Amino acid sequence: MPKVVLATRNTHKVPEISRILASAGVPVSLVAVSEFPGVDDVEETGLTFAENALLKAHAVAGATGLPALADDSGLSVVALGGMPGVFSARWAGVHGDDGANLRLVLAQLSTVPDSHRHAAFICVAALALPDGSAWTSEGRVDGVVVREPRGSNGFGYDPIFVADGSTRTTAELEPAEKDAISHRGKAFRGIATRLATL
């Protein structure tokens, strides 16, 4: 299997994306960038999910000499003007503090009626090769933000997001169920066709 570096230090993402790619018929040996101690973190300075995903994928492919996958994703809440958006992972001020981010969004929506709590999970996956070539794929799932966290699967905003057509939060879904409908599942299944050519 080809070795591909996933440009993240988020330990939840390696098994999730490996699972998604395998289910799409493209098994790869996916390793986290943390296995390359000399590779610095890439600052997400882009203003869109695609810009940030490409920044990370290009930097990691260049630093490791291996194909690199990256994604940028987040929760876009209509009542918050599309925010937290690209700032989802650091919405409460500290990058990766899922609990604080989730609590802040719930506090900001505390007076918003249920009929106006529409949101979407959006993900852009990027594949970059050491020669500088790159591709992206976007996935999106629409739904609503509920008032209380539910479920222990998933991470980030999963406990407060219910996809359209479902009654369970994405944190209440089994991994395979979540992969089938999730923004990340859609984005990485889209990029899998490019990976298959490696």
C-alpha positions in Angstrom: 0.0 0.0 0.0 1.3 3.5 -0.7 2.4 5.5 2.3 0.5 8.8 2.7 1.0 11.4 5.4 -2.1 13.0 6.9 -1.3 16.6 7.8 -2.8 16.6 11.2 -1.9 16.0 14.8 -5.6 15.2 15.7 -5.4 11.6 16.8 -9.1 11.0 15.9 -8.6 11.7 12.2 -6.2 9.0 11.2 -8.5 6.0 12.0 -11.5 7.8 10.6 -9.9 8.8 7.3 -8.3 5.4 6.9 -11.7 3.8 7.4 -13.3 6.1 4.8 -10.6 5.5 2.2 -10.7 1.7 2.8 -14.5 1.7 2.4 -14.0 3.6 -0.9 -11.7 0.8 -2.1 -8.5 2.8 -1.7 -6.6 1.3 1.2 -3.4 3.3 2.0 -0.9 3.2 4.8 -1.9 6.5 6.4 0.5 8.0 9.0 0.1 11.2 11.0 2.5 14.0 10.5 3.5 13.6 14.2 5.6 10.6 13.0 7.9 13.1 11.3 9.4 15.1 14.2 11.1 17.6 12.0 7.9 18.8 10.3 6.6 22.0 11.8 3.0 22.8 12.3 1.4 24.7 9.4 -0.3 27.9 10.3 -3.8 28.0 8.9 -3.8 31.5 7.5 -6.3 30.9 4.7 -9.8 32.4 4.8 -11.5 29.3 3.2 -11.4 25.6 4.0 -9.8 24.9 0.6 -7.0 27.4 1.2 -6.1 25.9 4.6 -6.3 22.3 3.4 -4.0 23.1 0.5 -1.6 25.0 2.7 -1.2 22.0 5.0 -1.1 19.4 2.2 1.6 21.3 0.2 3.8 21.9 3.3 3.7 18.3 4.5 4.3 16.8 1.0 7.2 19.2 0.6 8.7 18.4 4.0 8.3 14.6 3.9 8.7 13.9 0.2 5.5 11.8 0.4 2.0 12.3 -0.9 0.1 14.2 1.7 -3.6 14.5 2.6 -5.0 17.3 4.6 -8.4 18.7 5.4 -9.9 21.7 6.8 -13.4 21.5 8.2 -15.8 23.2 10.5 -19.3 24.0 11.5 -21.1 26.8 9.7 -24.1 28.2 11.7 -26.6 30.3 9.8 -27.6 32.4 12.9 -23.9 33.2 13.5 -23.3 34.4 9.9 -21.6 31.2 8.9 -19.3 31.1 11.8 -17.4 29.5 13.4 -16.4 28.3 9.9 -12.7 28.1 9.4 -12.2 29.2 13.0 -14.1 26.1 14.4 -11.2 24.5 16.0 -10.2 27.6 17.9 -13.5 29.4 18.3 -13.2 29.7 22.1 -9.6 30.9 21.7 -7.5 27.8 22.3 -6.9 25.5 19.3 -8.4 22.1 19.7 -10.4 22.7 23.0 -13.5 20.9 21.8 -15.4 21.3 25.0 -14.9 25.0 25.2 -15.7 25.5 21.5 -18.9 23.5 21.8 -20.0 25.4 25.0 -19.4 28.7 23.3 -21.5 27.9 20.3 -24.3 26.7 22.5 -24.1 29.9 24.6 -24.2 32.1 21.5 -27.3 30.2 20.3 -29.1 30.1 23.6 -31.8 32.6 22.6 -32.1 31.3 19.0 -35.4 29.4 18.5 -35.2 25.8 17.3 -36.6 26.8 13.9 -33.5 29.0 13.2 -30.7 26.7 14.4 -29.7 25.6 10.9 -26.1 24.7 10.3 -23.8 22.7 8.1 -20.6 20.7 8.5 -18.2 21.5 5.7 -15.0 19.8 4.8 -12.4 20.3 2.1 -9.9 17.5 1.6 -6.7 18.1 -0.3 -4.2 15.8 -1.8 -0.7 17.2 -2.6 2.3 15.4 -4.2 5.9 16.4 -3.7 6.0 17.6 -7.3 3.6 20.4 -6.3 0.5 19.0 -8.0 -2.7 19.1 -5.9 -6.4 18.3 -5.9 -9.3 19.2 -3.6 -12.8 17.7 -2.9 -15.6 19.3 -0.8 -18.1 17.6 1.3 -21.1 19.1 3.1 -23.9 17.9 5.3 -26.8 20.2 6.4 -28.6 19.9 9.7 -29.4 21.7 12.9 -27.6 22.5 16.2 -29.4 21.0 19.2 -29.5 22.5 22.7 -27.7 19.9 24.7 -24.7 17.6 23.8 -25.7 14.0 23.1 -23.5 11.0 22.4 -19.9 9.9 23.1 -18.7 9.0 19.6 -17.0 11.5 17.3 -15.3 14.7 18.4 -15.6 18.5 17.9 -19.1 19.6 17.4 -20.5 16.1 16.7 -22.5 16.0 20.0 -24.6 19.0 19.1 -25.2 18.5 15.4 -28.1 16.5 13.9 -28.0 16.0 10.1 -31.1 16.5 8.1 -33.2 13.4 8.0 -31.8 12.1 11.3 -32.9 12.3 14.9 -29.5 11.5 16.4 -26.4 13.7 16.8 -23.4 12.6 14.8 -21.8 11.7 18.2 -24.7 9.2 18.6 -23.9 7.4 15.3 -21.8 4.4 14.9 -18.5 5.1 13.0 -19.7 3.5 9.7 -23.0 5.4 9.9 -21.2 8.7 10.5 -18.8 8.0 7.6 -21.6 7.4 5.2 -23.2 10.8 5.7 -20.5 13.0 7.1 -18.8 16.0 5.4 -15.4 14.4 5.9 -16.7 11.1 4.5 -18.0 12.9 1.4 -14.8 15.0 0.9 -12.4 12.0 1.3 -14.4 9.7 -0.9 -14.2 12.5 -3.5 -10.4 12.6 -3.2 -10.1 8.8 -3.2 -10.3 8.6 -7.0 -7.1 10.7 -7.2 -5.4 8.6 -4.5 -6.3 5.4 -6.5 -4.0 6.6 -9.3 -0.9 6.7 -7.0 
